[in-house]
Amino acid sequence: MALNRLVFVFSAVLLLAIAGSNLERGALADEPYHIGVVLSMSGAGALYSKDGADAVMLAVEEINAKGGFLGRHPLKVVVRDDETKPEIAVRETTDLILTNKVRCILGTYSSACALAIKPVCREHKILHIAAISNSEDITKVDFSPYTFSVVPNTYMQAKAVAVGVARMAKTYQWKTYMTLASDYEWGRSAVANFVKLFGEIHPEVKLTGQFWPKLGEKDFNSYITSIMNADPKPNFVFGSLGSNDNETWIAEAKERGFFADISFPGSLISVTELSTRAQTLPRGMIGLCRAPFFAHMDNPVMAGFVQAFRSKYGRYPSDWAVMEYDAVHALRQGIEKAGTIDSDKVKDTMAGSKIVTTRGELSFRKIDNQLSCSSYLGRVRDDPDGKIPFPIYYPLWIIKGPDSWRPEAEIEAARAAKK
């Protein structure tokens, strides 16, 4: 009798455990997936960040229309403004993790902010996808398996420009050059990479000066004067300015006749600048961008995204919108391949995986979780087909990710040096 009672009790406990497990799985099945978006919604990065946030919302709407991730986890998004300040980015990221229980952070605009939140995400085992900030160090050193990049990093962009400018230097017999870049992580990294790579390709052209305006600079006239009055005057200036800084620079430099005398390759002229500065942007100047929609309109994924974005927001998507949209769908594909929203399993699945993007089928390199995305270089011209109501790049040169990213041996050496 005692044995029967013991068997009965054990069976009841086992049934309760199984029932509890099933209830837990049922609750998980309906659990919302919380995403935190940390961008510079105010200040110097507001223009890029708003487009990025809008694209995130569009992607979320598309996925939620199908029931959410895996058809059963509806997405909920919380957007926070980091004001382009690392300490605020850390504060907002931490609060999103602890208070809003987010499983993934999309961000940030500033590379300094992205580097600041990376260890926070790693500590809490939260996925982190960089889609605008692009310092190579986000994935190169102090590696976090939770951090992924869907934007060509500073090394990739610098190498793309170095290859293109080296060809121009030979054609136009350029002898000297200078650099002009924002004085923070992204600008410093972009210039360092360009100078190294360009020197390896075309060592005969000499660097004669460097200028470092602060982030958010409102008056570039002193820099323009210094460059134009230099002896010898540089044949070209490698530029690395973004967003509002770049718009201010271009307007002031054009007014002073800078571009008539000096070439300015490497300047970040994204779709944002092409569309908002259509009337004043100098035609023929050489620009660099990260994800222009017009480069991939033959891709059905891009064509569909452009149509949906224009329908919802009444404008063409910028590079920043393209990459944030790709970031959300990269996360979706990682979750679908993993078959779960568990971040540890998702990160392991995403590492080295292929994904379908607006820019074609691309893959994450396993050593650094960097997407094999291209860089885009070209001359600013009006659309020869007359379909797009603002200038595009024509001709357009696409430098593929695997042709521009840093060799793996150099990444391993950089990490070893940091230990």
C-alpha positions as CSV (number, residue, x, y, z in Angstrom):
1,M,0.0,0.0,0.0
2,A,2.8,2.4,0.9
3,L,4.6,1.5,-2.3
4,N,1.4,2.2,-4.4
5,R,1.0,5.5,-2.6
6,L,4.6,6.4,-3.4
7,V,4.1,5.5,-7.1
8,F,0.9,7.6,-7.2
9,V,2.7,10.6,-5.6
10,F,5.6,10.3,-8.0
11,S,3.3,10.0,-11.0
12,A,1.4,13.1,-9.9
13,V,4.5,15.1,-9.5
14,L,5.8,13.9,-12.9
15,L,2.5,14.9,-14.5
16,L,2.5,18.3,-12.9
17,A,6.1,18.8,-14.1
18,I,5.2,17.9,-17.6
19,A,2.1,20.1,-17.5
20,G,4.2,23.0,-16.1
21,S,6.8,22.5,-18.9
22,N,4.0,22.6,-21.5
23,L,2.6,25.7,-20.0
24,E,6.0,27.3,-20.0
25,R,6.5,26.4,-23.6
26,G,3.0,27.8,-24.4
27,A,3.8,31.1,-22.7
28,L,7.1,31.3,-24.5
29,A,5.3,30.7,-27.8
30,D,3.3,33.8,-27.4
31,E,6.1,35.9,-25.8
32,P,6.6,39.2,-27.6
33,Y,10.1,39.9,-28.9
34,H,11.3,43.3,-27.6
35,I,13.8,45.3,-29.8
36,G,15.7,48.3,-28.5
37,V,16.7,51.0,-31.0
38,V,19.4,53.3,-29.8
39,L,20.1,56.1,-32.2
40,S,20.9,59.8,-32.3
41,M,17.4,61.1,-32.7
42,S,18.6,64.6,-31.9
43,G,21.8,66.4,-32.7
44,A,24.2,65.8,-35.5
45,G,23.0,62.3,-36.3
46,A,19.2,63.0,-36.3
47,L,18.8,63.1,-40.1
48,Y,20.3,59.6,-40.6
49,S,18.8,58.2,-37.4
50,K,15.2,59.1,-38.2
51,D,15.4,57.3,-41.6
52,G,16.9,54.3,-39.9
53,A,14.2,54.2,-37.2
54,D,11.5,54.6,-39.9
55,A,12.9,51.6,-41.8
56,V,13.0,49.5,-38.6
57,M,9.3,50.3,-38.0
58,L,8.5,49.3,-41.6
59,A,10.3,45.9,-41.2
60,V,8.6,45.3,-37.9
61,E,5.2,45.9,-39.5
62,E,5.9,43.5,-42.2
63,I,7.0,40.8,-39.8
64,N,4.2,41.4,-37.4
65,A,1.7,41.0,-40.3
66,K,2.8,37.4,-40.4
67,G,2.5,36.9,-36.7
68,G,6.0,38.1,-35.6
69,F,9.2,36.1,-35.4
70,L,8.6,32.4,-36.1
71,G,4.9,33.4,-36.7
72,R,4.3,33.6,-33.0
73,H,6.5,36.2,-31.4
74,P,5.1,39.7,-32.1
75,L,7.7,42.4,-32.2
76,K,7.6,45.4,-29.9
77,V,10.1,48.3,-30.5
78,V,11.3,50.9,-28.1
79,V,13.4,53.8,-29.5
80,R,15.8,55.8,-27.4
81,D,17.9,58.9,-28.1
82,D,21.6,58.6,-27.2
83,E,22.3,62.3,-28.2
84,T,25.5,61.0,-29.8
85,K,27.0,60.7,-26.4
86,P,28.6,57.3,-25.3
87,E,27.6,57.7,-21.6
88,I,23.9,58.3,-22.6
89,A,24.1,55.4,-25.1
90,V,25.2,53.1,-22.2
91,R,22.5,54.4,-19.9
92,E,19.7,54.0,-22.4
93,T,21.0,50.5,-23.5
94,T,21.2,49.3,-19.9
95,D,17.7,50.6,-19.1
96,L,16.3,48.9,-22.3
97,I,17.8,45.6,-21.2
98,L,16.8,45.8,-17.5
99,T,13.5,47.6,-17.8
100,N,12.1,46.8,-21.2
101,K,13.7,43.3,-21.4
102,V,14.9,43.7,-24.9
103,R,16.6,40.8,-26.6
104,C,18.3,42.8,-29.3
105,I,19.7,46.4,-29.6
106,L,19.9,48.1,-33.0
107,G,22.4,50.9,-32.9
108,T,24.0,53.2,-32.9
109,Y,24.6,56.3,-35.1
110,S,28.0,57.1,-33.6
111,S,30.8,54.5,-33.6
112,A,31.9,55.8,-30.2
113,C,28.5,55.0,-28.8
114,A,28.5,51.5,-30.5
115,L,31.8,50.7,-28.9
116,A,30.5,51.8,-25.6
117,I,27.4,49.7,-25.6
118,K,29.1,46.6,-27.0
119,P,30.4,45.3,-23.6
120,V,27.0,46.0,-22.0
121,C,25.2,43.8,-24.6
122,R,27.8,41.1,-24.2
123,E,27.6,41.2,-20.4
124,H,23.8,40.7,-20.6
125,K,23.9,38.3,-23.6
126,I,21.9,40.7,-25.7
127,L,22.2,40.7,-29.5
128,H,23.6,43.9,-30.9
129,I,23.4,44.8,-34.6
130,A,25.3,47.9,-36.0
131,A,23.7,49.3,-39.1
132,I,24.9,52.9,-39.2
133,S,28.0,53.2,-37.0
134,N,30.8,51.5,-38.8
135,S,34.1,51.8,-37.0
136,E,36.1,48.6,-37.8
137,D,36.8,48.2,-34.1
138,I,33.2,47.4,-33.4
139,T,33.9,43.9,-34.7
140,K,37.7,43.8,-35.1
141,V,39.0,44.1,-31.5
142,D,37.5,43.1,-28.1
143,F,35.3,40.8,-30.1
144,S,31.8,40.1,-28.9
145,P,29.9,37.1,-30.4
146,Y,26.7,39.0,-29.7
147,T,27.7,42.0,-32.0
148,F,27.1,41.9,-35.8
149,S,27.6,44.6,-38.4
150,V,25.5,45.0,-41.6
151,V,27.4,48.2,-42.7
152,P,30.7,48.3,-44.6
153,N,33.2,49.2,-41.9
154,T,35.8,52.0,-42.0
155,Y,38.5,49.7,-43.3
156,M,36.2,48.4,-46.1
157,Q,35.2,51.9,-47.1
158,A,38.8,53.3,-46.9
159,K,40.1,50.5,-49.1
160,A,37.3,51.1,-51.7
161,V,38.3,54.7,-51.9
162,A,42.0,53.9,-51.9
163,V,41.6,51.7,-54.9
164,G,39.5,54.2,-56.8
165,V,41.6,57.2,-55.9
166,A,44.8,55.4,-56.8
167,R,43.4,54.9,-60.3
168,M,42.5,58.6,-60.5
169,A,45.9,59.7,-59.1
170,K,47.7,57.8,-62.0
171,T,45.3,59.3,-64.6
172,Y,45.6,62.9,-63.3
173,Q,49.2,62.6,-62.1
174,W,48.4,63.7,-58.6
175,K,51.4,64.3,-56.4
176,T,50.1,65.5,-52.9
177,Y,47.0,65.2,-50.8
178,M,45.6,66.1,-47.4
179,T,42.8,64.7,-45.2
180,L,39.8,66.3,-43.5
181,A,37.8,64.2,-41.0
182,S,35.6,64.6,-37.9
183,D,37.7,64.2,-34.8
184,Y,36.1,61.1,-33.3
185,E,36.4,57.3,-33.7
186,W,34.8,57.0,-37.1
187,G,36.8,59.9,-38.7
188,R,40.1,58.8,-37.2
189,S,39.6,55.2,-38.2
190,A,38.6,56.1,-41.7
191,V,41.6,58.3,-42.3
192,A,44.1,55.9,-40.7
193,N,42.9,53.1,-42.9
194,F,42.9,55.3,-46.1
195,V,46.4,56.7,-45.5
196,K,47.8,53.2,-44.9
197,L,46.0,51.5,-47.9
198,F,46.6,54.4,-50.3
199,G,50.2,54.5,-49.4
200,E,50.6,50.8,-50.2
201,I,48.9,51.2,-53.6
202,H,50.4,54.6,-54.6
203,P,53.3,55.6,-52.4
204,E,54.5,58.3,-54.8
205,V,51.6,60.6,-53.7
206,K,52.6,62.4,-50.5
207,L,50.4,63.3,-47.5
208,T,51.1,67.0,-46.7
209,G,48.5,67.9,-44.0
210,Q,45.6,66.7,-41.9
211,F,42.7,68.5,-40.3
212,W,40.4,67.3,-37.6
213,P,37.2,69.5,-37.1
214,K,35.2,68.6,-34.1
215,L,32.0,66.6,-34.5
216,G,29.2,69.0,-35.0
217,E,31.4,71.8,-36.5
218,K,29.4,74.8,-37.7
219,D,32.1,76.8,-39.5
220,F,34.6,75.2,-41.9
221,N,36.0,78.4,-43.3
222,S,39.3,78.2,-41.4
223,Y,39.9,74.7,-42.8
224,I,39.0,75.8,-46.3
225,T,41.4,78.7,-46.1
226,S,44.3,76.6,-44.7
227,I,43.9,74.0,-47.4
228,M,43.5,76.4,-50.3
229,N,46.4,78.5,-49.2
230,A,48.7,75.6,-48.6
231,D,52.0,75.5,-50.5
232,P,52.0,73.2,-52.3
233,K,48.2,73.1,-52.7
234,P,47.0,69.5,-52.5
235,N,45.8,67.8,-55.6
236,F,43.0,66.2,-53.6
237,V,41.7,66.0,-50.1
238,F,40.4,62.7,-48.6
239,G,37.3,63.6,-46.7
240,S,35.5,61.7,-43.9
241,L,32.6,63.9,-42.7
242,G,29.1,62.7,-42.2
243,S,25.5,63.9,-41.8
244,N,25.0,67.6,-40.9
245,D,28.8,68.2,-40.8
246,N,29.2,67.1,-44.4
247,E,26.3,69.2,-45.6
248,T,27.8,72.3,-43.9
249,W,31.2,71.6,-45.3
250,I,30.0,71.1,-48.9
251,A,28.0,74.3,-48.9
252,E,30.8,76.4,-47.5
253,A,33.5,74.8,-49.7
254,K,31.4,75.2,-52.8
255,E,30.8,78.9,-52.0
256,R,34.5,79.4,-51.7
257,G,35.2,77.7,-55.1
258,F,37.1,74.8,-53.3
259,F,35.9,72.1,-55.7
260,A,37.0,74.0,-58.8
261,D,40.6,73.7,-57.6
262,I,40.8,70.6,-55.5
263,S,39.3,67.1,-55.9
264,F,37.5,65.8,-52.8
265,P,37.1,62.0,-53.0
266,G,36.0,59.9,-50.1
267,S,33.3,62.3,-48.9
268,L,30.3,60.5,-47.5
269,I,27.6,61.5,-49.9
270,S,24.7,59.2,-49.1
271,V,21.2,59.2,-50.6
272,T,20.4,61.6,-47.7
273,E,22.7,64.2,-49.2
274,L,21.8,63.4,-52.8
275,S,18.1,64.0,-52.1
276,T,18.2,66.9,-49.6
277,R,21.0,68.8,-51.3
278,A,19.9,68.1,-54.9
279,Q,19.9,71.7,-56.0
280,T,23.3,72.7,-54.5
281,L,25.4,69.5,-54.5
282,P,28.3,70.0,-57.0
283,R,27.9,67.8,-60.0
284,G,30.9,65.7,-60.9
285,M,32.4,65.5,-57.4
286,I,33.4,62.1,-56.2
287,G,31.3,60.6,-53.5
288,L,31.2,57.5,-51.3
289,C,28.2,55.8,-49.9
290,R,27.2,52.7,-48.0
291,A,23.9,51.3,-49.4
292,P,22.3,53.3,-52.2
293,F,19.0,51.9,-53.2
294,F,19.6,52.8,-56.9
295,A,22.5,50.4,-57.1
296,H,20.2,47.4,-56.6
297,M,16.8,48.1,-58.1
298,D,17.2,44.9,-60.2
299,N,17.0,43.0,-56.9
300,P,13.3,42.2,-56.1
301,V,13.9,42.6,-52.4
302,M,15.2,46.1,-52.8
303,A,12.5,47.0,-55.4
304,G,9.9,45.9,-52.9
305,F,11.4,47.7,-50.0
306,V,11.7,51.0,-52.0
307,Q,8.1,50.7,-53.0
308,A,6.9,50.0,-49.5
309,F,9.1,52.8,-48.0
310,R,7.9,55.4,-50.5
311,S,4.3,54.3,-50.0
312,K,4.5,54.7,-46.2
313,Y,6.8,57.7,-45.9
314,G,6.5,59.5,-49.2
315,R,10.2,59.6,-49.9
316,Y,13.0,57.4,-51.2
317,P,14.9,55.4,-48.5
318,S,18.4,56.5,-47.6
319,D,21.4,54.3,-47.0
320,W,20.6,54.3,-43.3
321,A,17.1,53.1,-44.0
322,V,18.4,50.3,-46.2
323,M,20.8,49.1,-43.6
324,E,18.5,49.2,-40.6
325,Y,15.8,47.4,-42.7
326,D,18.4,44.8,-43.5
327,A,19.4,44.6,-39.8
328,V,15.8,43.6,-38.8
329,H,15.5,41.0,-41.5
330,A,19.0,39.6,-40.7
331,L,17.7,39.1,-37.2
332,R,14.5,37.5,-38.5
333,Q,16.5,35.1,-40.7
334,G,18.8,34.2,-37.8
335,I,15.9,33.4,-35.6
336,E,14.2,31.4,-38.3
337,K,17.3,29.3,-38.9
338,A,17.8,28.8,-35.2
339,G,14.1,27.9,-34.7
340,T,14.1,29.9,-31.5
341,I,14.4,33.4,-30.1
342,D,17.0,32.3,-27.6
343,S,19.8,34.8,-28.1
344,D,22.7,32.4,-27.5
345,K,21.4,30.0,-30.2
346,V,20.5,32.8,-32.6
347,K,24.0,34.3,-32.4
348,D,25.6,30.9,-33.0
349,T,23.4,30.4,-36.0
350,M,24.0,33.9,-37.5
351,A,27.8,33.6,-37.3
352,G,29.0,32.6,-40.7
353,S,25.5,32.4,-42.1
354,K,24.1,33.6,-45.5
355,I,21.2,36.1,-45.5
356,V,19.0,37.6,-48.2
357,T,19.1,41.4,-48.1
358,T,18.1,44.4,-50.2
359,R,21.7,44.4,-51.4
360,G,21.6,40.7,-52.5
361,E,22.6,37.5,-50.8
362,L,25.4,38.3,-48.3
363,S,27.1,36.4,-45.5
364,F,28.5,37.1,-42.1
365,R,32.2,36.4,-41.8
366,K,32.7,34.1,-38.8
367,I,35.8,35.7,-37.4
368,D,34.2,39.1,-36.9
369,N,30.5,38.9,-37.7
370,Q,31.0,41.5,-40.4
371,L,28.5,41.2,-43.3
372,S,30.1,40.9,-46.8
373,C,28.4,44.2,-47.9
374,S,29.8,46.4,-50.7
375,S,31.0,50.0,-50.8
376,Y,29.9,52.4,-53.5
377,L,32.0,55.0,-55.2
378,G,31.0,57.3,-58.1
379,R,30.5,60.8,-59.5
380,V,27.5,62.8,-58.6
381,R,25.4,63.2,-61.7
382,D,21.7,63.7,-62.5
383,D,20.0,60.5,-63.3
384,P,20.6,59.8,-67.0
385,D,17.2,58.0,-67.3
386,G,15.4,60.9,-65.6
387,K,13.5,58.5,-63.3
388,I,15.0,59.6,-59.9
389,P,14.3,63.3,-59.1
390,F,17.7,63.9,-57.5
391,P,21.3,63.1,-58.5
392,I,22.7,59.6,-58.2
393,Y,26.2,58.1,-58.8
394,Y,27.0,57.9,-62.5
395,P,29.2,56.1,-63.3
396,L,28.9,53.9,-60.2
397,W,31.7,51.6,-59.0
398,I,30.7,48.8,-56.6
399,I,33.6,47.3,-54.5
400,K,32.5,44.0,-53.0
401,G,32.9,43.2,-49.4
402,P,35.3,40.3,-49.7
403,D,37.4,42.4,-52.0
404,S,37.7,45.2,-49.4
405,W,37.6,43.8,-45.9
406,R,40.7,43.3,-43.7
407,P,42.5,39.9,-44.0
408,E,41.7,37.5,-41.2
409,A,45.3,37.2,-40.2
410,E,45.5,40.9,-39.5
411,I,42.4,40.7,-37.3
412,E,43.9,37.8,-35.3
413,A,47.1,39.8,-34.9
414,A,45.2,42.9,-33.7
415,R,43.3,40.9,-31.1
416,A,46.5,39.2,-29.9
417,A,48.2,42.6,-29.5
418,K,45.3,43.7,-27.3
419,K,45.7,40.9,-24.8
